[in-house]
């Protein structure tokens, strides 16, 4: 049985709200709508978007049809990402260190 995949209703986005979530290995962020469109960015965990390698992005209209198309796209991306083995801890750490130049996280 397919697990339910929740996305907020149209009024959520019409009120300038974004959304983020995950499905298996796929992590995603739907940015606050701008100029009638919703921009979606995807990556593979375990890190947050700021420290992760972006795997794809797409833009959809703020409409019922746009939400349906975005849901389909996210499910397709999740299926593709989940069909491959997750990155190893070493691969994740190497990318993180490359991104941060090996510097420790700032205090505060």
C-alpha positions in Angstrom: 0.0 0.0 0.0 1.4 3.4 -1.0 2.1 5.7 1.9 0.1 8.9 1.9 2.1 12.0 0.7 0.8 15.2 2.2 1.1 18.6 0.7 -0.8 21.7 2.0 -3.8 22.9 0.2 -3.8 25.9 -2.2 -4.7 28.5 0.4 -1.5 27.7 2.3 0.7 28.8 -0.6 -1.7 31.7 -1.6 -0.9 33.1 1.9 2.8 33.2 1.2 3.8 30.1 3.1 6.5 27.6 2.1 6.8 24.0 3.1 9.4 21.3 3.6 9.5 17.6 4.1 10.9 14.3 3.1 10.0 11.0 1.6 12.6 8.2 2.2 16.0 9.6 1.1 14.4 12.6 -0.6 14.3 15.9 1.3 12.6 18.9 -0.3 11.8 22.5 0.3 9.0 24.4 -1.3 10.0 28.1 -1.1 7.5 30.9 -0.3 5.7 31.6 -3.6 6.9 34.5 -5.7 5.2 36.0 -8.7 2.6 33.3 -8.8 5.0 30.4 -8.8 6.3 27.8 -6.2 10.0 26.9 -6.5 10.9 23.4 -5.2 14.5 22.3 -4.4 15.4 18.6 -3.6 18.4 16.9 -2.0 19.3 13.7 -0.3 19.7 13.8 3.5 21.0 13.6 6.1 22.0 17.3 6.1 19.7 20.3 5.9 19.4 22.1 2.6 22.2 24.6 3.5 24.8 21.8 3.8 23.4 19.3 1.3 24.2 18.8 -2.4 21.2 20.1 -4.4 19.9 17.3 -6.7 17.2 19.1 -8.6 14.7 22.0 -8.7 11.5 22.8 -10.5 8.9 25.6 -10.6 5.2 25.2 -10.5 2.2 27.7 -10.7 0.4 28.5 -7.5 -2.8 26.6 -8.5 -4.6 23.3 -7.8 -3.0 22.0 -11.1 0.4 23.3 -9.9 0.1 21.5 -6.6 -0.9 18.2 -8.4 2.0 18.5 -10.8 4.4 19.3 -7.9 3.1 16.2 -6.0 3.7 14.0 -9.1 7.1 15.4 -9.6 8.2 15.0 -6.0 6.9 11.4 -5.9 8.8 10.6 -9.2 12.0 12.2 -7.7 11.6 10.3 -4.5 11.1 7.0 -6.3 14.2 7.6 -8.4 16.3 8.7 -5.4 15.1 5.8 -3.2 15.9 3.3 -5.9 19.6 3.9 -5.3 21.6 3.2 -2.2 22.0 6.1 0.2 25.2 8.0 0.3 27.7 6.6 2.8 28.6 8.5 6.0 32.0 9.1 4.4 30.6 10.6 1.2 28.3 12.9 3.3 31.2 14.0 5.5 33.5 14.6 2.6 30.9 16.9 0.9 30.2 18.7 4.1 33.9 19.4 4.7 34.3 20.5 1.1 31.4 22.9 1.6 32.6 24.3 4.9 36.3 24.1 4.2 36.7 21.8 7.2 35.9 24.6 9.5 34.0 23.9 12.7 30.4 25.1 13.1 30.3 28.6 14.6 29.3 28.9 18.2 26.0 30.6 19.2 
